[in-house]
Amino acid sequence: MKGIHSILVVFALLAFACSLASAFDPSPLQDFCVAINDAKNGVFVNGKFCKDPKLAKADDFFFSGLNKPGNTANQVGSNVTNVNVDQIPGLNTLGISLVRIDYAPDGGLNPPHTHPRGTEILVVVEGTLYVGFVTSNPDNRLFTKILNPGDVFVFPIGLIHFQFNVGKANAVAFAGLSSQNAGVITIANAVFGSNPPINPDVLTKAFQLDKKVVAYLQSRFWTKT
């Protein structure tokens, strides 16, 4: 019962947030625009082809599985389950999506990253998280908070942010994003794991590091998940 109540709280917050502000994605001019991959029978709108509305069905607006924990057995100890336009085609043009984030005990981390196309509102349903975001230049102010179950925090669009499990047990959070596909850029992976790799001289000067340290970091992050 507790889990069901927590999920209902998430959706209520998400609906409330969207009623107060316009979505970052362009507002649709029709009821819906269910995404399809077949270009022959669709119209290209906002990154996806849309099927004929007469052919839409309930499953186009449905996803099942957010009750299942994600696998956190990885280097950072976290797992993000996306529910965006790729999972629910009916989200196309609606300017909204959802994620579940699982964190391993004692340091599970959703590492510093940005969402270039969406603001995020996060609610904790289990565990204790240390969260924060950093503002843009020149101030680079850090805003942080310790969140417990029921607490909510907002990460403004495009700003670097993170969540870190400071508790001894698993942690779970749900987050809504103001885009059907907000995108994600994980800072360490993008900088040290780009393909092809950034010239080490650039990173050596930018981060004021020894070239051997840069080479080591590039070798560590040269893994795509």
C-alpha positions, 0 to 999 in steps of 0.5 A: 500500500505504501508503494502505491501511495508513493507512486500516486504522489509522484504522478500528482506532483508531475501533473501539478508542475505541468499545470503551472508552466508550459512544457519546454517541448512545443505545445501540440495542436492536436489531442495526441501524436502517437510516435511510429517508426514507419515513415510511410504512414506518418507525419514527422512531428517533433522528432517522431513520425505520428500514426493516424490518430484513428489507429491509436490504441490504449497500449500507445499510452501505457507502460508497465514495470516501474514497480520493479527495482533496477539493477544497481550492480555497476560502477556508480551503484545506480540505475535509471529506468526511463519512461519517455517517448521511446517507451510510451509512443503516446508521449510524443509532442506532450512535453512530459516524461518520467524516470525511476532511479534506484541507488545502491546502499552506502554511496549509490550515485546518479553522477553529475549530469545535465538534461539539455531539454528538460527541467526535473522534479524528483521525489524520494520514496525510499532511503536518504539522498544527498542531492544538488545542482550547480548554477551557470557561470560565473557564479557556479553556486552549489545548491544542496539538500538532504532528502528523505521519503516524501521530500521533493527537489527541482533541478532546473533545465540544463544545469549540472546536478546529481543524487547520492545515497548517504543511507545504509539501505537502498534508495528509490526516487521518481522524477518527472521531466518537462520533455518527452525526451529530455536527453542526458549528458553525464559529465565524466562520460562526455568529457573523458569518454567521448568518441573519438576522445578529446585531445589530452592536451585540451583536457590537461589544460582545462582541468589543470591535470597532469597528462598521465592523469588525463590518460588514466581518466580517459581509459576509465571512462571509455565504456559505453552503457 
